[in-house]
Amino acid sequence: MDFKDQLKNLFPDHIESNEPEQVEEQEHVLYVQKEPMICKFEKRKGKPTTIIEGYEGSDEDFKILAKEIKTKLSVGGTFKDDSIIIQGDYRDKIIAILKEKGFKTKRVGG
């Protein structure tokens, strides 16, 4: 008895469908502000960090932006105290990502 037979025994009313489910992805539109966002470099406990501050939109939008940046760069980070903290010095890459989305950025430190 294979796995499908066991499932048929458990769920006799289930009808199999070979069609893939269509999932609609809605792209979230971020608030583009007038003032530039600040992208700065700091060392915290001897480790390099990149900090992004100055977003004027909602916290939920800023969290979504943080997740996108972390995913694209494949790095760790967090959203804390109205700023995004990324592990490592990725200012140039982050500025390029933000400019691609239509944000103005200002590079601070070094």
N, CA, C and O atoms as CSV, one atom per row, in Angstrom:
chain,resi,resn,atom,element,x,y,z
A,1,MET,N,N,0.851,-1.171,0.000
A,1,MET,CA,C,0.000,0.000,0.000
A,1,MET,C,C,0.898,1.236,0.000
A,1,MET,O,O,1.688,1.447,0.920
A,2,ASP,N,N,0.763,2.045,-1.046
A,2,ASP,CA,C,1.594,3.239,-1.112
A,2,ASP,C,C,0.888,4.434,-0.450
A,2,ASP,O,O,-0.219,4.312,0.075
A,3,PHE,N,N,1.538,5.546,-0.489
A,3,PHE,CA,C,1.080,6.747,0.207
A,3,PHE,C,C,-0.284,7.241,-0.311
A,3,PHE,O,O,-1.143,7.638,0.476
A,4,LYS,N,N,-0.472,7.214,-1.632
A,4,LYS,CA,C,-1.743,7.680,-2.211
A,4,LYS,C,C,-2.908,6.793,-1.782
A,4,LYS,O,O,-4.005,7.290,-1.530
A,5,ASP,N,N,-2.679,5.498,-1.699
A,5,ASP,CA,C,-3.730,4.589,-1.250
A,5,ASP,C,C,-4.101,4.856,0.203
A,5,ASP,O,O,-5.274,4.809,0.571
A,6,GLN,N,N,-3.109,5.132,1.013
A,6,GLN,CA,C,-3.385,5.454,2.414
A,6,GLN,C,C,-4.204,6.738,2.530
A,6,GLN,O,O,-5.121,6.817,3.347
A,7,LEU,N,N,-3.876,7.744,1.713
A,7,LEU,CA,C,-4.632,8.995,1.736
A,7,LEU,C,C,-6.076,8.775,1.267
A,7,LEU,O,O,-7.005,9.371,1.812
A,8,LYS,N,N,-6.261,7.919,0.257
A,8,LYS,CA,C,-7.615,7.622,-0.217
A,8,LYS,C,C,-8.433,6.928,0.862
A,8,LYS,O,O,-9.639,7.156,0.967
A,9,ASN,N,N,-7.794,6.086,1.663
A,9,ASN,CA,C,-8.496,5.431,2.767
A,9,ASN,C,C,-8.895,6.439,3.844
A,9,ASN,O,O,-9.969,6.336,4.435
A,10,LEU,N,N,-8.024,7.410,4.090
A,10,LEU,CA,C,-8.324,8.421,5.112
A,10,LEU,C,C,-9.364,9.432,4.638
A,10,LEU,O,O,-10.232,9.848,5.406
A,11,PHE,N,N,-9.269,9.829,3.352
A,11,PHE,CA,C,-10.172,10.842,2.801
A,11,PHE,C,C,-10.854,10.289,1.549
A,11,PHE,O,O,-10.426,10.585,0.434
A,12,PRO,N,N,-11.913,9.487,1.720
A,12,PRO,CA,C,-12.536,8.849,0.553
A,12,PRO,C,C,-13.280,9.831,-0.359
A,12,PRO,O,O,-13.469,9.545,-1.542
A,13,ASP,N,N,-13.704,10.980,0.172
A,13,ASP,CA,C,-14.471,11.936,-0.643
A,13,ASP,C,C,-13.592,12.889,-1.442
A,13,ASP,O,O,-14.102,13.655,-2.259
A,14,HIS,N,N,-12.296,12.853,-1.222
A,14,HIS,CA,C,-11.389,13.791,-1.886
A,14,HIS,C,C,-11.241,13.444,-3.362
A,14,HIS,O,O,-11.078,12.279,-3.725
A,15,ILE,N,N,-11.299,14.479,-4.217
A,15,ILE,CA,C,-11.118,14.302,-5.656
A,15,ILE,C,C,-9.773,14.910,-6.036
A,15,ILE,O,O,-9.508,16.071,-5.725
A,16,GLU,N,N,-8.922,14.136,-6.705
A,16,GLU,CA,C,-7.599,14.609,-7.097
A,16,GLU,C,C,-7.703,15.561,-8.263
A,16,GLU,O,O,-8.517,15.377,-9.168
A,17,SER,N,N,-6.860,16.591,-8.229
A,17,SER,CA,C,-6.812,17.562,-9.310
A,17,SER,C,C,-5.372,17.692,-9.773
A,17,SER,O,O,-4.463,17.856,-8.959
A,18,ASN,N,N,-5.167,17.618,-11.062
A,18,ASN,CA,C,-3.822,17.737,-11.623
A,18,ASN,C,C,-3.469,19.168,-12.001
A,18,ASN,O,O,-2.336,19.443,-12.395
A,19,GLU,N,N,-4.429,20.082,-11.885
A,19,GLU,CA,C,-4.182,21.473,-12.243
A,19,GLU,C,C,-3.461,22.181,-11.098
A,19,GLU,O,O,-3.851,22.042,-9.938
A,20,PRO,N,N,-2.418,22.936,-11.417
A,20,PRO,CA,C,-1.718,23.684,-10.353
A,20,PRO,C,C,-2.572,24.849,-9.869
A,20,PRO,O,O,-3.276,25.495,-10.647
A,21,GLU,N,N,-2.493,25.097,-8.580
A,21,GLU,CA,C,-3.247,26.208,-8.017
A,21,GLU,C,C,-2.602,27.520,-8.425
A,21,GLU,O,O,-1.377,27.638,-8.449
A,22,GLN,N,N,-3.423,28.498,-8.742
A,22,GLN,CA,C,-2.912,29.802,-9.121
A,22,GLN,C,C,-2.951,30.714,-7.902
A,22,GLN,O,O,-4.009,30.967,-7.326
A,23,VAL,N,N,-1.786,31.196,-7.528
A,23,VAL,CA,C,-1.678,32.097,-6.391
A,23,VAL,C,C,-1.341,33.471,-6.921
A,23,VAL,O,O,-0.344,33.651,-7.620
A,24,GLU,N,N,-2.175,34.442,-6.586
A,24,GLU,CA,C,-1.939,35.801,-7.048
A,24,GLU,C,C,-1.034,36.523,-6.067
A,24,GLU,O,O,-1.317,36.592,-4.871
A,25,GLU,N,N,0.061,37.059,-6.592
A,25,GLU,CA,C,0.959,37.836,-5.752
A,25,GLU,C,C,0.686,39.306,-5.996
A,25,GLU,O,O,0.768,39.789,-7.125
A,26,GLN,N,N,0.363,40.006,-4.931
A,26,GLN,CA,C,0.116,41.426,-5.047
A,26,GLN,C,C,1.357,42.157,-4.589
A,26,GLN,O,O,1.828,41.966,-3.468
A,27,GLU,N,N,1.886,43.003,-5.471
A,27,GLU,CA,C,3.072,43.763,-5.109
A,27,GLU,C,C,2.643,44.963,-4.281
A,27,GLU,O,O,1.763,45.728,-4.674
A,28,HIS,N,N,3.276,45.109,-3.140
A,28,HIS,CA,C,2.928,46.179,-2.213
A,28,HIS,C,C,3.607,47.467,-2.668
A,28,HIS,O,O,4.810,47.474,-2.929
A,29,VAL,N,N,2.845,48.554,-2.766
A,29,VAL,CA,C,3.383,49.838,-3.188
A,29,VAL,C,C,3.854,50.594,-1.955
A,29,VAL,O,O,3.081,50.839,-1.029
A,30,LEU,N,N,5.131,50.959,-1.954
A,30,LEU,CA,C,5.709,51.660,-0.817
A,30,LEU,C,C,5.549,53.174,-0.987
A,30,LEU,O,O,5.516,53.690,-2.104
A,31,TYR,N,N,5.452,53.854,0.126
A,31,TYR,CA,C,5.339,55.304,0.142
A,31,TYR,C,C,6.695,55.901,-0.206
A,31,TYR,O,O,7.683,55.637,0.480
A,32,VAL,N,N,6.753,56.701,-1.266
A,32,VAL,CA,C,8.002,57.347,-1.664
A,32,VAL,C,C,7.983,58.757,-1.093
A,32,VAL,O,O,7.048,59.523,-1.326
A,33,GLN,N,N,9.020,59.085,-0.348
A,33,GLN,CA,C,9.049,60.326,0.409
A,33,GLN,C,C,9.881,61.399,-0.271
A,33,GLN,O,O,10.570,61.142,-1.258
A,34,LYS,N,N,9.802,62.618,0.282
A,34,LYS,CA,C,10.546,63.740,-0.269
A,34,LYS,C,C,11.950,63.825,0.323
A,34,LYS,O,O,12.910,64.105,-0.396
A,35,GLU,N,N,12.076,63.586,1.624
A,35,GLU,CA,C,13.376,63.640,2.289
A,35,GLU,C,C,14.153,62.357,2.015
A,35,GLU,O,O,13.559,61.282,1.937
A,36,PRO,N,N,15.487,62.455,1.866
A,36,PRO,CA,C,16.264,61.233,1.606
A,36,PRO,C,C,16.389,60.352,2.841
A,36,PRO,O,O,16.407,60.835,3.973
A,37,MET,N,N,16.474,59.060,2.598
A,37,MET,CA,C,16.727,58.111,3.672
A,37,MET,C,C,18.228,58.088,3.941
A,37,MET,O,O,19.024,58.241,3.015
A,38,ILE,N,N,18.617,57.901,5.189
A,38,ILE,CA,C,20.020,57.903,5.569
A,38,ILE,C,C,20.512,56.471,5.686
A,38,ILE,O,O,19.921,55.651,6.389
A,39,CYS,N,N,21.599,56.184,4.991
A,39,CYS,CA,C,22.220,54.857,5.018
A,39,CYS,C,C,23.611,55.032,5.596
A,39,CYS,O,O,24.498,55.567,4.930
A,40,LYS,N,N,23.816,54.582,6.848
A,40,LYS,CA,C,25.105,54.821,7.502
A,40,LYS,C,C,25.740,53.517,7.964
A,40,LYS,O,O,25.089,52.479,8.082
A,41,PHE,N,N,27.040,53.618,8.220
A,41,PHE,CA,C,27.858,52.482,8.622
A,41,PHE,C,C,28.322,52.699,10.051
A,41,PHE,O,O,28.788,53.784,10.398
A,42,GLU,N,N,28.199,51.673,10.880
A,42,GLU,CA,C,28.675,51.721,12.260
A,42,GLU,C,C,29.295,50.380,12.606
A,42,GLU,O,O,29.029,49.363,11.968
A,43,LYS,N,N,30.123,50.408,13.626
A,43,LYS,CA,C,30.621,49.156,14.191
A,43,LYS,C,C,29.972,48.992,15.544
A,43,LYS,O,O,30.090,49.865,16.404
A,44,ARG,N,N,29.294,47.892,15.737
A,44,ARG,CA,C,28.647,47.577,17.001
A,44,ARG,C,C,29.255,46.289,17.531
A,44,ARG,O,O,29.205,45.241,16.887
A,45,LYS,N,N,29.826,46.397,18.716
A,45,LYS,CA,C,30.525,45.270,19.347
A,45,LYS,C,C,31.603,44.708,18.421
A,45,LYS,O,O,31.823,43.498,18.374
A,46,GLY,N,N,32.268,45.595,17.689
A,46,GLY,CA,C,33.358,45.209,16.805
A,46,GLY,C,C,32.932,44.666,15.459
A,46,GLY,O,O,33.783,44.337,14.632
A,47,LYS,N,N,31.634,44.565,15.217
A,47,LYS,CA,C,31.140,44.010,13.955
A,47,LYS,C,C,30.528,45.121,13.105
A,47,LYS,O,O,29.854,46.005,13.634
A,48,PRO,N,N,30.760,45.082,11.780
A,48,PRO,CA,C,30.205,46.129,10.908
A,48,PRO,C,C,28.693,45.972,10.734
A,48,PRO,O,O,28.190,44.864,10.549
A,49,THR,N,N,27.989,47.083,10.795
A,49,THR,CA,C,26.540,47.093,10.556
A,49,THR,C,C,26.183,48.268,9.667
A,49,THR,O,O,26.837,49.311,9.705
A,50,THR,N,N,25.152,48.096,8.876
A,50,THR,CA,C,24.607,49.158,8.044
A,50,THR,C,C,23.241,49.514,8.602
A,50,THR,O,O,22.414,48.633,8.839
A,51,ILE,N,N,23.000,50.803,8.813
A,51,ILE,CA,C,21.753,51.263,9.419
A,51,ILE,C,C,21.033,52.173,8.430
A,51,ILE,O,O,21.628,53.095,7.872
A,52,ILE,N,N,19.748,51.904,8.220
A,52,ILE,CA,C,18.915,52.705,7.326
A,52,ILE,C,C,17.865,53.394,8.177
A,52,ILE,O,O,17.123,52.739,8.910
A,53,GLU,N,N,17.800,54.715,8.081
A,53,GLU,CA,C,16.860,55.501,8.880
A,53,GLU,C,C,16.183,56.543,8.004
A,53,GLU,O,O,16.601,56.797,6.874
A,54,GLY,N,N,15.126,57.143,8.547
A,54,GLY,CA,C,14.505,58.284,7.896
A,54,GLY,C,C,13.309,57.970,7.028
A,54,GLY,O,O,12.948,58.786,6.180
A,55,TYR,N,N,12.680,56.824,7.203
A,55,TYR,CA,C,11.492,56.499,6.411
A,55,TYR,C,C,10.284,57.178,7.022
A,55,TYR,O,O,10.081,57.100,8.234
A,56,GLU,N,N,9.478,57.844,6.209
A,56,GLU,CA,C,8.339,58.618,6.697
A,56,GLU,C,C,7.011,57.883,6.600
A,56,GLU,O,O,6.007,58.369,7.121
A,57,GLY,N,N,6.976,56.733,5.954
A,57,GLY,CA,C,5.739,55.975,5.789
A,57,GLY,C,C,5.399,55.171,7.030
A,57,GLY,O,O,5.930,55.431,8.110
A,58,SER,N,N,4.517,54.198,6.877
A,58,SER,CA,C,4.093,53.385,8.018
A,58,SER,C,C,5.163,52.356,8.378
A,58,SER,O,O,6.022,52.017,7.564
A,59,ASP,N,N,5.091,51.869,9.619
A,59,ASP,CA,C,6.050,50.867,10.097
A,59,ASP,C,C,5.922,49.565,9.320
A,59,ASP,O,O,6.921,48.890,9.070
A,60,GLU,N,N,4.698,49.205,8.935
A,60,GLU,CA,C,4.496,47.960,8.184
A,60,GLU,C,C,5.218,48.019,6.836
A,60,GLU,O,O,5.828,47.038,6.412
A,61,ASP,N,N,5.148,49.180,6.162
A,61,ASP,CA,C,5.850,49.329,4.887
A,61,ASP,C,C,7.356,49.226,5.080
A,61,ASP,O,O,8.060,48.631,4.264
A,62,PHE,N,N,7.842,49.816,6.175
A,62,PHE,CA,C,9.280,49.786,6.457
A,62,PHE,C,C,9.738,48.364,6.764
A,62,PHE,O,O,10.848,47.975,6.399
A,63,LYS,N,N,8.883,47.584,7.437
A,63,LYS,CA,C,9.210,46.182,7.718
A,63,LYS,C,C,9.266,45.370,6.427
A,63,LYS,O,O,10.132,44.511,6.263
A,64,ILE,N,N,8.338,45.647,5.512
A,64,ILE,CA,C,8.338,44.958,4.221
A,64,ILE,C,C,9.607,45.293,3.446
A,64,ILE,O,O,10.215,44.419,2.829
A,65,LEU,N,N,10.004,46.567,3.481
A,65,LEU,CA,C,11.229,46.995,2.814
A,65,LEU,C,C,12.445,46.306,3.437
A,65,LEU,O,O,13.353,45.885,2.720
A,66,ALA,N,N,12.464,46.190,4.763
A,66,ALA,CA,C,13.572,45.516,5.450
A,66,ALA,C,C,13.675,44.065,5.006
A,66,ALA,O,O,14.772,43.564,4.755
A,67,LYS,N,N,12.547,43.397,4.911
A,67,LYS,CA,C,12.547,41.995,4.500
A,67,LYS,C,C,13.050,41.843,3.068
A,67,LYS,O,O,13.802,40.914,2.771
A,68,GLU,N,N,12.642,42.748,2.177
A,68,GLU,CA,C,13.099,42.690,0.789
A,68,GLU,C,C,14.611,42.877,0.694
A,68,GLU,O,O,15.286,42.165,-0.050
A,69,ILE,N,N,15.140,43.845,1.456
A,69,ILE,CA,C,16.576,44.107,1.428
A,69,ILE,C,C,17.342,42.901,1.953
A,69,ILE,O,O,18.333,42.483,1.355
A,70,LYS,N,N,16.886,42.343,3.066
A,70,LYS,CA,C,17.570,41.191,3.645
A,70,LYS,C,C,17.527,39.994,2.703
A,70,LYS,O,O,18.499,39.244,2.608
A,71,THR,N,N,16.417,39.812,2.015
A,71,THR,CA,C,16.280,38.690,1.085
A,71,THR,C,C,17.185,38.867,-0.127
A,71,THR,O,O,17.860,37.923,-0.539
A,72,LYS,N,N,17.206,40.076,-0.706
A,72,LYS,CA,C,18.022,40.314,-1.891
A,72,LYS,C,C,19.510,40.196,-1.596
A,72,LYS,O,O,20.270,39.714,-2.435
A,73,LEU,N,N,19.933,40.631,-0.415
A,73,LEU,CA,C,21.352,40.582,-0.067
A,73,LEU,C,C,21.742,39.271,0.611
A,73,LEU,O,O,22.930,38.993,0.777
A,74,SER,N,N,20.775,38.477,0.999
A,74,SER,CA,C,21.001,37.213,1.714
A,74,SER,C,C,21.823,37.424,2.982
A,74,SER,O,O,22.810,36.732,3.229
A,75,VAL,N,N,21.390,38.395,3.774
A,75,VAL,CA,C,22.074,38.706,5.033
A,75,VAL,C,C,21.053,38.774,6.158
A,75,VAL,O,O,19.845,38.805,5.926
A,76,GLY,N,N,21.563,38.796,7.372
A,76,GLY,CA,C,20.704,38.939,8.535
A,76,GLY,C,C,20.516,40.399,8.876
A,76,GLY,O,O,21.274,41.261,8.431
A,77,GLY,N,N,19.502,40.664,9.665
A,77,GLY,CA,C,19.237,42.025,10.080
A,77,GLY,C,C,17.957,42.083,10.878
A,77,GLY,O,O,17.310,41.064,11.119
A,78,THR,N,N,17.596,43.293,11.287
A,78,THR,CA,C,16.402,43.470,12.086
A,78,THR,C,C,15.796,44.840,11.839
A,78,THR,O,O,16.442,45.738,11.300
A,79,PHE,N,N,14.545,44.979,12.243
A,79,PHE,CA,C,13.849,46.259,12.221
A,79,PHE,C,C,13.644,46.655,13.670
A,79,PHE,O,O,12.936,45.968,14.407
A,80,LYS,N,N,14.261,47.763,14.090
A,80,LYS,CA,C,14.173,48.162,15.485
A,80,LYS,C,C,14.241,49.684,15.593
A,80,LYS,O,O,15.059,50.316,14.925
A,81,ASP,N,N,13.392,50.271,16.426
A,81,ASP,CA,C,13.416,51.710,16.713
A,81,ASP,C,C,13.385,52.561,15.444
A,81,ASP,O,O,14.205,53.466,15.288
A,82,ASP,N,N,12.461,52.284,14.548
A,82,ASP,CA,C,12.297,53.022,13.290
A,82,ASP,C,C,13.564,53.031,12.436
A,82,ASP,O,O,13.837,54.018,11.752
A,83,SER,N,N,14.332,51.957,12.465
A,83,SER,CA,C,15.504,51.839,11.606
A,83,SER,C,C,15.707,50.365,11.251
A,83,SER,O,O,15.292,49.464,11.980
A,84,ILE,N,N,16.352,50.154,10.121
A,84,ILE,CA,C,16.696,48.805,9.677
A,84,ILE,C,C,18.178,48.611,9.954
A,84,ILE,O,O,18.999,49.433,9.547
A,85,ILE,N,N,18.525,47.536,10.640
A,85,ILE,CA,C,19.917,47.236,10.955
A,85,ILE,C,C,20.296,45.967,10.191
A,85,ILE,O,O,19.728,44.898,10.415
A,86,ILE,N,N,21.268,46.108,9.282
A,86,ILE,CA,C,21.719,45.006,8.442
A,86,ILE,C,C,23.123,44.611,8.880
A,86,ILE,O,O,23.964,45.477,9.122
A,87,GLN,N,N,23.378,43.317,8.984
A,87,GLN,CA,C,24.694,42.825,9.387
A,87,GLN,C,C,25.664,42.934,8.216
A,87,GLN,O,O,25.449,42.322,7.170
A,88,GLY,N,N,26.728,43.711,8.391
A,88,GLY,CA,C,27.740,43.867,7.357
A,88,GLY,C,C,27.674,45.240,6.712
A,88,GLY,O,O,26.716,45.987,6.914
A,89,ASP,N,N,28.703,45.567,5.930
A,89,ASP,CA,C,28.771,46.855,5.238
A,89,ASP,C,C,28.260,46.686,3.809
A,89,ASP,O,O,29.012,46.302,2.913
A,90,TYR,N,N,26.991,46.972,3.609
A,90,TYR,CA,C,26.349,46.815,2.306
A,90,TYR,C,C,25.753,48.138,1.818
A,90,TYR,O,O,24.734,48.134,1.127
A,91,ARG,N,N,26.368,49.260,2.165
A,91,ARG,CA,C,25.788,50.565,1.832
A,91,ARG,C,C,25.562,50.735,0.339
A,91,ARG,O,O,24.480,51.150,-0.077
A,92,ASP,N,N,26.557,50.422,-0.470
A,92,ASP,CA,C,26.434,50.637,-1.914
A,92,ASP,C,C,25.310,49.797,-2.516
A,92,ASP,O,O,24.539,50.293,-3.338
A,93,LYS,N,N,25.213,48.536,-2.114
A,93,LYS,CA,C,24.169,47.653,-2.642
A,93,LYS,C,C,22.790,48.097,-2.170
A,93,LYS,O,O,21.828,48.061,-2.936
A,94,ILE,N,N,22.692,48.516,-0.904
A,94,ILE,CA,C,21.408,48.960,-0.360
A,94,ILE,C,C,20.960,50.244,-1.046
A,94,ILE,O,O,19.782,50.394,-1.371
A,95,ILE,N,N,21.887,51.168,-1.269
A,95,ILE,CA,C,21.548,52.419,-1.957
A,95,ILE,C,C,21.048,52.126,-3.368
A,95,ILE,O,O,20.103,52.761,-3.836
A,96,ALA,N,N,21.679,51.163,-4.049
A,96,ALA,CA,C,21.235,50.788,-5.403
A,96,ALA,C,C,19.825,50.200,-5.367
A,96,ALA,O,O,19.007,50.504,-6.235
A,97,ILE,N,N,19.534,49.356,-4.366
A,97,ILE,CA,C,18.198,48.758,-4.245
A,97,ILE,C,C,17.149,49.837,-3.974
A,97,ILE,O,O,16.070,49.824,-4.567
A,98,LEU,N,N,17.469,50.767,-3.080
A,98,LEU,CA,C,16.523,51.833,-2.729
A,98,LEU,C,C,16.288,52.778,-3.903
A,98,LEU,O,O,15.161,53.220,-4.125
A,99,LYS,N,N,17.343,53.093,-4.656
A,99,LYS,CA,C,17.173,53.965,-5.832
A,99,LYS,C,C,16.322,53.283,-6.889
A,99,LYS,O,O,15.535,53.936,-7.575
A,100,GLU,N,N,16.476,51.966,-7.023
A,100,GLU,CA,C,15.671,51.198,-7.969
A,100,GLU,C,C,14.183,51.288,-7.619
A,100,GLU,O,O,13.326,51.283,-8.502
A,101,LYS,N,N,13.888,51.371,-6.309
A,101,LYS,CA,C,12.504,51.474,-5.852
A,101,LYS,C,C,11.991,52.906,-5.873
A,101,LYS,O,O,10.806,53.136,-5.635
A,102,GLY,N,N,12.867,53.882,-6.156
A,102,GLY,CA,C,12.442,55.269,-6.271
A,102,GLY,C,C,12.721,56.131,-5.048
A,102,GLY,O,O,12.223,57.254,-4.963
A,103,PHE,N,N,13.504,55.632,-4.103
A,103,PHE,CA,C,13.834,56.399,-2.902
A,103,PHE,C,C,15.078,57.237,-3.130
A,103,PHE,O,O,15.967,56.862,-3.895
A,104,LYS,N,N,15.128,58.379,-2.454
A,104,LYS,CA,C,16.342,59.182,-2.415
A,104,LYS,C,C,17.125,58.719,-1.201
A,104,LYS,O,O,16.547,58.494,-0.138
A,105,THR,N,N,18.430,58.575,-1.347
A,105,THR,CA,C,19.245,58.109,-0.228
A,105,THR,C,C,20.447,59.020,-0.034
A,105,THR,O,O,20.892,59.708,-0.952
A,106,LYS,N,N,20.949,58.999,1.175
A,106,LYS,CA,C,22.129,59.774,1.519
A,106,LYS,C,C,23.084,58.852,2.249
A,106,LYS,O,O,22.719,58.204,3.230
A,107,ARG,N,N,24.323,58.801,1.750
A,107,ARG,CA,C,25.329,57.920,2.342
A,107,ARG,C,C,26.058,58.696,3.442
A,107,ARG,O,O,26.538,59.806,3.213
A,108,VAL,N,N,26.135,58.101,4.634
A,108,VAL,CA,C,26.768,58.748,5.768
A,108,VAL,C,C,27.838,57.821,6.332
A,108,VAL,O,O,27.606,56.621,6.482
A,109,GLY,N,N,29.003,58.371,6.642
A,109,GLY,CA,C,30.066,57.616,7.304
A,109,GLY,C,C,30.974,56.900,6.348
A,109,GLY,O,O,30.545,55.992,5.636
A,110,GLY,N,N,32.221,57.298,6.322
A,110,GLY,CA,C,33.270,56.618,5.557
A,110,GLY,C,C,33.171,56.698,4.097
A,110,GLY,O,O,34.017,56.150,3.390
